[in-house]
Amino acid sequence: MRVVTDLDARRNPAGSLRRGSAVTIGAYDGLHLGHRHLLGELKKRAVLPPGSAEAPLETVVVTFDRHPATVVRPESAPLLLCDEEQKIELLAAQGIDTTVVVAFDAARAHESAESFVDEVLVGALGARVVVVGENFHFGHNRAGTVASLAAMGASRGFTVVGLPLDGDPSEGAPVSSTRIRKLLAAGAVAEAAVLLERPHEVRGPVVHGDGRGGAVVGFPTANVAVAEGILLPARGIYAGWLVRDGGAVLPAALSIGVRPTFADGARPPVLEAYVLDFAGNLYGERVAVRFAERIRDEMAFASVEALADQIAADVRHVRTVLDLRRASSRC
């Protein structure tokens, strides 16, 4: 998959792609089940009718270098389900030809819907088909709608497909990034994984912590510094995996919290991973952490010994959860 960050680089002498494109537009945060449904439709629409002498259209996702809400309404901007690197990886896995990452700043936020269509969809991408969700809005003050986009397309040579939002397979409710964020904020990582079609994952380097994990408690942990703005699940203990730089997937007991047995709770939550049956050095390595299932709430203990006993019980629980998952995946 090609990744484009300079729209001008996509222009040919005629002002657009030679063969034209099938385009979708959106934040695509998390690339959940609903997003994948839309991308599947995009790929179908890129195939021209039988008998056409033309090659299939290029499939293009137009997304942004930050969530638009961080510019338009920063006081209520959501925490993200994935960073840009992961989003691009997920899009590539869906077989998309090109992802265009548009810089979203104050100027872009004030751009009219018509200007966006002429500059990006027509001028840079030569759009012939645009596929979006039926609730799609764009342009200054979200003035552009599916209906207005279709009207613009009629005079500019592209058609518009507005798709109903895909339903939650368990409840029939629309799948959305907002719904997934609410699940994760409640610690419901297994439920969120159904809608994401993968475990929720966060990434960051392993940094030095306070040194208590191995020396004091007997369970050395990797402290993962997740970038600001990425959503961590609710505080608590989880079963999951730590994925190393080289791709090795290691079972882990995960903790998100303020370590109340040792701290006063004033510090921000910290993500720690106790990697099962591992004795190596992870410091400085960039890793991914995937959440499988919530085990329990974070708790304060009266003594280090009581904490160590509980962690031992948690590790046994984690082994059971992950062993069951492995067995299930082989069925």
C-alpha positions as CSV (number, residue, x, y, z in Angstrom):
1,M,0.0,0.0,0.0
2,R,1.2,3.5,-0.9
3,V,1.1,6.2,1.8
4,V,0.8,9.8,0.5
5,T,1.3,12.8,2.7
6,D,1.7,15.4,-0.1
7,L,-1.5,15.8,-2.2
8,D,0.4,17.7,-4.9
9,A,2.6,14.7,-5.5
10,R,-0.6,12.8,-6.7
11,R,-1.3,15.3,-9.5
12,N,-0.5,14.4,-13.1
13,P,-0.5,16.9,-15.9
14,A,-4.2,16.4,-16.3
15,G,-4.7,17.3,-12.6
16,S,-5.8,13.9,-11.3
17,L,-5.0,10.2,-11.4
18,R,-4.9,8.8,-14.9
19,R,-7.2,5.8,-14.2
20,G,-9.3,7.5,-11.6
21,S,-10.1,6.3,-8.0
22,A,-12.7,4.9,-5.7
23,V,-12.3,7.0,-2.5
24,T,-13.5,6.9,1.0
25,I,-13.0,9.6,3.7
26,G,-12.8,9.4,7.4
27,A,-10.8,9.3,10.7
28,Y,-10.9,5.5,10.6
29,D,-10.0,5.3,14.2
30,G,-9.5,1.7,15.2
31,L,-10.6,0.3,11.8
32,H,-13.4,-1.6,13.4
33,L,-16.0,-4.0,11.9
34,G,-18.1,-1.2,10.5
35,H,-15.1,0.4,8.8
36,R,-14.1,-3.0,7.2
37,H,-17.6,-3.3,5.9
38,L,-17.3,0.0,4.2
39,L,-13.8,-0.8,2.8
40,G,-15.2,-4.1,1.4
41,E,-17.9,-2.1,-0.5
42,L,-15.2,0.4,-1.7
43,K,-13.2,-2.5,-3.3
44,K,-16.4,-3.8,-4.9
45,R,-17.2,-0.4,-6.4
46,A,-13.6,0.0,-7.7
47,V,-14.3,-2.9,-10.2
48,L,-15.8,-1.5,-13.3
49,P,-18.8,-3.2,-15.0
50,P,-18.3,-6.3,-17.1
51,G,-17.1,-5.6,-20.6
52,S,-15.3,-2.4,-19.6
53,A,-11.9,-2.0,-21.2
54,E,-10.6,0.0,-18.2
55,A,-8.6,-1.4,-15.4
56,P,-10.2,-1.3,-11.9
57,L,-10.1,2.0,-10.1
58,E,-7.5,2.7,-7.5
59,T,-8.9,2.3,-4.0
60,V,-8.0,5.3,-1.9
61,V,-8.6,6.0,1.8
62,V,-8.4,9.7,2.7
63,T,-7.7,10.1,6.4
64,F,-6.1,12.7,8.7
65,D,-2.9,13.1,10.6
66,R,-4.9,13.8,13.8
67,H,-8.5,13.4,14.8
68,P,-10.4,16.5,13.4
69,A,-11.9,17.0,16.9
70,T,-8.5,17.9,18.3
71,V,-8.7,21.0,16.2
72,V,-12.4,21.7,16.0
73,R,-13.3,21.0,19.7
74,P,-10.1,20.2,21.6
75,E,-11.9,20.3,24.9
76,S,-13.9,17.2,24.1
77,A,-11.7,15.4,21.6
78,P,-11.8,11.6,22.1
79,L,-8.8,9.5,23.0
80,L,-7.8,7.4,20.1
81,L,-8.1,3.6,19.5
82,C,-4.9,3.5,17.5
83,D,-2.0,5.7,16.5
84,E,-1.3,6.6,12.8
85,E,1.3,3.8,12.4
86,Q,-1.1,1.2,13.5
87,K,-4.0,2.6,11.4
88,I,-1.8,2.5,8.3
89,E,-0.9,-1.1,9.0
90,L,-4.6,-2.0,9.5
91,L,-5.6,-0.3,6.2
92,A,-2.8,-2.1,4.3
93,A,-4.0,-5.4,5.7
94,Q,-7.4,-4.7,4.1
95,G,-5.9,-4.6,0.6
96,I,-6.3,-0.8,0.0
97,D,-4.1,0.6,-2.8
98,T,-3.3,4.0,-1.3
99,T,-3.9,5.9,1.9
100,V,-3.7,9.7,1.8
101,V,-2.9,11.3,5.1
102,V,-4.2,14.9,5.0
103,A,-2.8,17.4,7.5
104,F,-5.8,18.6,9.5
105,D,-5.2,22.1,10.9
106,A,-7.2,25.3,11.4
107,A,-7.1,26.2,7.7
108,R,-8.4,22.7,6.8
109,A,-11.1,23.0,9.5
110,H,-12.4,26.2,7.9
111,E,-12.3,24.9,4.3
112,S,-15.6,24.7,2.6
113,A,-17.0,21.4,1.5
114,E,-16.8,22.5,-2.1
115,S,-13.1,23.4,-1.8
116,F,-12.3,20.0,-0.3
117,V,-14.1,18.2,-3.1
118,D,-12.3,20.3,-5.8
119,E,-8.8,20.1,-4.2
120,V,-8.7,16.6,-2.9
121,L,-11.3,14.4,-4.5
122,V,-11.2,15.8,-8.0
123,G,-7.9,17.7,-8.3
124,A,-5.6,15.2,-6.6
125,L,-7.4,11.9,-6.8
126,G,-9.6,12.0,-9.9
127,A,-12.4,10.4,-7.9
128,R,-15.0,8.5,-9.9
129,V,-16.7,6.8,-6.9
130,V,-16.9,8.0,-3.3
131,V,-18.1,5.6,-0.7
132,V,-19.0,7.0,2.8
133,G,-21.3,6.2,5.7
134,E,-24.8,7.5,5.6
135,N,-24.0,9.9,8.5
136,F,-20.9,11.4,6.8
137,H,-20.3,15.2,7.2
138,F,-17.4,17.2,6.0
139,G,-16.2,20.8,5.4
140,H,-16.5,23.9,7.6
141,N,-19.1,23.4,10.4
142,R,-19.7,19.9,8.9
143,A,-21.9,21.6,6.3
144,G,-21.2,18.9,3.7
145,T,-23.5,15.9,3.7
146,V,-23.9,12.8,1.6
147,A,-26.7,14.5,-0.3
148,S,-24.6,17.6,-1.0
149,L,-21.6,15.5,-1.9
150,A,-23.7,13.5,-4.4
151,A,-24.9,16.8,-6.0
152,M,-21.3,18.0,-6.3
153,G,-20.3,14.7,-7.8
154,A,-23.1,14.9,-10.4
155,S,-21.4,18.0,-11.9
156,R,-17.8,16.8,-11.4
157,G,-17.9,13.3,-12.7
158,F,-18.2,11.0,-9.7
159,T,-20.9,9.0,-8.0
160,V,-21.5,8.8,-4.3
161,V,-22.5,5.7,-2.2
162,G,-23.9,6.4,1.3
163,L,-23.9,3.1,3.2
164,P,-25.9,2.4,6.4
165,L,-23.8,1.8,9.4
166,D,-22.9,-1.8,10.0
167,G,-24.6,-3.5,13.0
168,D,-23.2,-4.9,16.2
169,P,-23.5,-8.7,15.7
170,S,-24.5,-9.2,19.3
171,E,-27.0,-6.3,19.7
172,G,-27.8,-5.0,16.2
173,A,-26.7,-1.5,17.2
174,P,-24.4,0.4,14.8
175,V,-20.7,-0.2,15.3
176,S,-18.8,3.0,16.0
177,S,-15.5,4.1,17.5
178,T,-17.5,6.0,20.2
179,R,-19.2,2.7,21.3
180,I,-15.8,0.9,21.4
181,R,-14.3,3.7,23.5
182,K,-17.1,3.4,26.0
183,L,-16.5,-0.4,26.3
184,L,-12.8,0.1,26.8
185,A,-13.4,2.9,29.4
186,A,-15.5,0.3,31.3
187,G,-12.8,-2.4,31.0
188,A,-14.9,-4.5,28.6
189,V,-11.9,-5.4,26.4
190,A,-13.4,-8.8,25.3
191,E,-16.6,-7.1,24.1
192,A,-14.6,-4.3,22.4
193,A,-12.5,-7.0,20.6
194,V,-15.7,-8.3,18.9
195,L,-16.4,-5.0,17.3
196,L,-12.7,-4.3,16.5
197,E,-12.3,-7.9,15.1
198,R,-9.0,-8.0,17.0
199,P,-7.8,-7.3,20.6
200,H,-7.4,-3.6,21.5
201,E,-3.7,-2.8,21.1
202,V,-1.5,0.1,22.4
203,R,2.1,0.7,21.7
204,G,5.1,2.3,23.2
205,P,8.7,1.9,24.5
206,V,9.5,0.0,27.6
207,V,10.8,2.5,30.2
208,H,12.3,2.2,33.6
209,G,9.7,2.2,36.4
210,D,10.2,2.5,40.2
211,G,12.0,-0.8,40.4
212,R,9.6,-2.4,42.9
213,G,8.2,-5.1,40.5
214,G,11.1,-7.6,40.6
215,A,13.1,-6.4,43.6
216,V,10.3,-5.9,46.1
217,V,7.3,-7.9,44.9
218,G,9.0,-10.7,43.0
219,F,7.2,-10.1,39.7
220,P,9.4,-7.9,37.3
221,T,7.2,-5.8,35.0
222,A,7.8,-4.0,31.7
223,N,6.5,-0.4,32.0
224,V,5.1,0.6,28.6
225,A,5.0,4.4,27.9
226,V,1.9,4.8,25.8
227,A,1.6,8.1,23.8
228,E,-0.6,10.8,25.2
229,G,-4.0,10.7,23.4
230,I,-4.2,6.9,23.0
231,L,-7.0,5.2,25.0
232,L,-6.0,2.8,27.7
233,P,-8.8,0.5,29.1
234,A,-10.1,1.1,32.6
235,R,-7.8,0.6,35.5
236,G,-7.5,-3.0,36.5
237,I,-5.7,-6.3,35.9
238,Y,-6.0,-8.0,32.5
239,A,-4.9,-11.1,30.6
240,G,-3.2,-10.3,27.3
241,W,0.0,-10.4,25.3
242,L,3.1,-8.3,24.8
243,V,4.4,-8.2,21.2
244,R,8.1,-7.6,20.8
245,D,9.8,-5.6,18.1
246,G,10.6,-8.7,16.0
247,G,7.0,-9.9,16.2
248,A,7.2,-12.5,19.0
249,V,3.9,-12.7,20.9
250,L,4.4,-13.3,24.6
251,P,1.6,-14.1,27.1
252,A,1.4,-11.5,29.9
253,A,-0.5,-10.4,33.0
254,L,-1.3,-6.7,32.5
255,S,-1.9,-3.9,35.0
256,I,-3.3,-0.4,34.4
257,G,-3.3,1.7,37.5
258,V,-1.6,3.9,40.0
259,R,-0.1,1.1,42.2
260,P,-2.2,2.1,45.3
261,T,-0.3,-0.2,47.6
262,F,2.7,2.1,47.2
263,A,1.3,5.4,45.9
264,D,-1.3,7.9,46.9
265,G,-3.2,7.7,43.6
266,A,-2.3,11.1,42.4
267,R,-0.1,10.0,39.6
268,P,-1.5,9.1,36.1
269,P,-2.3,5.4,35.4
270,V,0.7,3.3,34.4
271,L,0.6,0.3,32.0
272,E,2.8,-2.6,33.3
273,A,3.2,-6.1,31.7
274,Y,4.5,-9.1,33.6
275,V,5.6,-11.4,30.8
276,L,5.0,-15.0,31.7
277,D,8.1,-17.3,31.7
278,F,10.4,-14.5,30.4
279,A,13.8,-13.4,31.8
280,G,15.1,-11.1,29.1
281,N,15.7,-7.4,29.0
282,L,13.0,-5.3,27.3
283,Y,14.2,-1.8,28.2
284,G,14.2,0.7,25.3
285,E,12.3,-1.8,23.0
286,R,9.1,-0.6,21.3
287,V,6.4,-3.1,22.1
288,A,2.7,-3.6,21.6
289,V,0.3,-4.7,24.3
290,R,-2.9,-6.5,23.4
291,F,-5.8,-6.9,25.9
292,A,-7.7,-10.2,26.0
293,E,-9.9,-10.2,29.1
294,R,-10.3,-8.2,32.3
295,I,-9.4,-10.2,35.5
296,R,-10.3,-7.8,38.4
297,D,-10.3,-4.2,39.7
298,E,-7.1,-2.5,40.9
299,M,-6.8,-2.9,44.7
300,A,-4.7,-1.7,47.6
301,F,-3.1,-4.3,49.8
302,A,-2.1,-4.1,53.5
303,S,1.3,-5.6,52.8
304,V,3.7,-6.4,50.0
305,E,3.2,-10.1,50.8
306,A,-0.5,-9.9,50.3
307,L,0.1,-8.1,47.0
308,A,2.5,-10.8,45.9
309,D,0.0,-13.5,46.8
310,Q,-2.7,-11.8,44.7
311,I,-0.3,-11.3,41.7
312,A,0.5,-15.0,41.8
313,A,-3.2,-15.8,41.7
314,D,-3.7,-13.3,38.9
315,V,-0.9,-15.0,36.9
316,R,-2.6,-18.4,37.3
317,H,-5.9,-16.9,36.1
318,V,-4.1,-15.3,33.1
319,R,-2.6,-18.7,32.2
320,T,-6.1,-20.3,32.3
321,V,-7.6,-17.5,30.2
322,L,-4.9,-17.5,27.5
323,D,-4.7,-21.3,27.4
324,L,-8.5,-21.5,26.8
325,R,-8.1,-18.9,24.0
326,R,-5.4,-20.9,22.3
327,A,-7.5,-24.1,22.6
328,S,-10.5,-22.3,21.1
329,S,-8.5,-20.9,18.2
330,R,-7.4,-24.4,17.2
331,C,-11.0,-25.7,17.1
